[in-house]
């Protein structure tokens, strides 16, 4: 056939005066808006969940006898939400009236920059959260008389009533979390937004293929 469906599709997309071009452009524009709007909604829900979790930590850690650790985790989570909200506001600067391809490329650039900046933040966030989460365990070990007495009589070198080797293990884990914090964040990100990222990449690839 002289004109295959693929050729008609490409011709309609590339030639502005073709009747099918506006329909294809509108289709991709609607898909672009749908994907980015879905990402915005998911990001907003995620921030609300983090906020709820942050306030829960105050009560949970207070009940466990370590309110300071709870307040510290609360502060870290609120800080993460605040930074995310600031970055989300910069999305409003992206002009949705440009072509679908330009719109997607601008959003993709924003997304890569946001992920890159978040990786730097989360490398500190993960180990700090881990160390703070250990405080109720430390408190429980010191509060339990039999356990505390056994530790004191164990002959181990102690720091704040806890064997030094346990502190060293915790510190090593925290350092590993810092080193691999970027990968941990990427896994977490792909678990939550993986499908949206895939659809975004596929849509950009489709438009680039039609533009060849």
N, C-alpha and C positions, 0 to 999 in steps of 0.2 A: 504493500500500500504506500502511496506517495506521502500520505499524511497519517502517521500513526497517532494514537491517542496521546502519547508522550509529546510528540511534536506539536500537536494542537494545544496541549496544556502549556508547554513552554512558550509557544508563540503568543498565546493569550495572556500569559503572565508578563512577558517582556515588552509587548507592544501596547502602548498606552491607548491606542485608538481601537484595539480589538475589543469586541463585545464581552468576551469572557474575562478580560483582564480585571475590570472592577470587581467582579464576583470573587475572583481568586484573591485579589488584594484584600478585599473585605473579609474573606475567610481567614486569611493568615493574621489579619489585624485583630479579629475577634479571638482567635486562638492565643495570640500574644497577650491580649488583655486578660483572658481567662487564666492563663498560667501564672501571670504575675499577680493577679488578684488573689488567686489561690495561695500563692506563697505568702502574701501579706497577711491573709487570714490565719494561716498556720503559724506565722511568726507572732501574731498578736495573741493567739491562744496559748502558745508556748510561753510567752512573757507572763500571762495571767497565771499559768500553772506554777511558774517559778516564784511569783509573788506570794501565791497561796502557800507554797512549800516553805518559803522564807519565814512567814509568820508562824507556821506550825512549829518551826525549829525553836522558836522562843519558848513555847510551852513545853515541848518534848524535852529539851535540854534542861529547862528549869526543874521539871519533874525528876530528871535523872541526877539532879544535884550539881549540874555544871552550867548555870545560867550565862556565865561569861562566854563559854564556848558557843552557846546558842546565839548570843548576841553577835559574836564574831562571824558565825556562818550567816546570820541574818544580814549583816552588813555586806558581806561578800556577794550574796545573791541579789540584794538590792542594787549594788554597784553594777553587776552584770546586766540587770534589767534597765538601769538608767542609761548605760552605754548603748544597749540594743535599741532603746527608744530614740536616742539621739541619731543613731545611724538610720533607723527606719524613717525618720523625718526627712532625711536627705533624699529619699526616694521620690518625694513630691517634686523635686527639681527636674526629674526626668520628664521631658515633653512627650506626652502620649499622642500628639498630633503628627509626629514624624512618621515615616514609613515603618511598616512592621519590622523589617530587618534592622533598621537603625534603632528602633525602640528596644528590640531584643538585645542588640549589641551593647547599648547603653546600660541596660539592666544587668547584663552579664558582666560587664566591666565593674559595675557597682558591687555586684555579688562577690566577685573575686577579691576586690579590695577589702570588703567587709570580712570575708573569711580569713584573709591574710592578717588583718588587724586582730580578729578574734583569737587566732592561733597564739599570737603573742600574749594575749590576756589570759587565755585558758592554761597556758603552761605554768602560770603562777597559781591560778585558781584551783586546779586539781590537787596539787600537793598540800595547799593550805587547808582545803576542805577535809582532806584525809587526816591531817594532823589534828585538826579541831575535833573531828569525829572520834578520835581516840581518847579524848578527855573523859567521857563517861566511863570508859573501861578502866582508866587510871583511877578515877574516883571510886569505882566499885571495888577494885582490888585493895585500895587503902581503907575503905569503909568496912569491908568484911574482916572481922577480927581473926578468924582462923587462917584465912588466906594471907592476910597482912603479916601475921606472926610467922607463918611458914616462909614467907619471902625474907623477912628480917633474919631468920635463923638459917637461911640457905647458904650463907657464906659468899653470895654474889656481891659484887660492888654495886651500890645502889645510888640512884639519882632521884631525888624526890620520892623515895620509898619504893622505887621500881628498879629492877635489875638493869644495869647499864646496857647489857647486850640487847635488851628489848627496845631501848631507845635507839640503839644503833640500827637495828632491823627496820624500825619505823622510819628513821632518817634515810636509809638506803632506798626504801620503797618510795618515799617522797621525792628523792632525787631522780629516781627512774620515771616517776610521773612527770617531773619537769622535763626530762630529756625526751620522753615520748608523748608529751602533752599534745603536740600537734596531731599525731596519729590518733590519739584517743578522741580528740575533738572531731577529727574527720570521720571516724567511725560513728560517733554520736550524731553528727550532722547528716551523714548518709542514711542512718537509721530513721531519722525524722523526716528529712526532706529529699531522700534519694529519688523517689519517683518523680517529684517535681523537677529536679535537676536533669533527670533523664529525658523528660518530655521537652524541657527547654533546649537541651543540646540537639535533640532530634528535629525540633522545629527550625532552629538556626541552620542545621545541616540541610534540611529540605529546601529552604529559601536559597541558600548558597548554591545548591545543585541546580535549581531552576534558573539562577542568574548566570550559570556558566554558558 
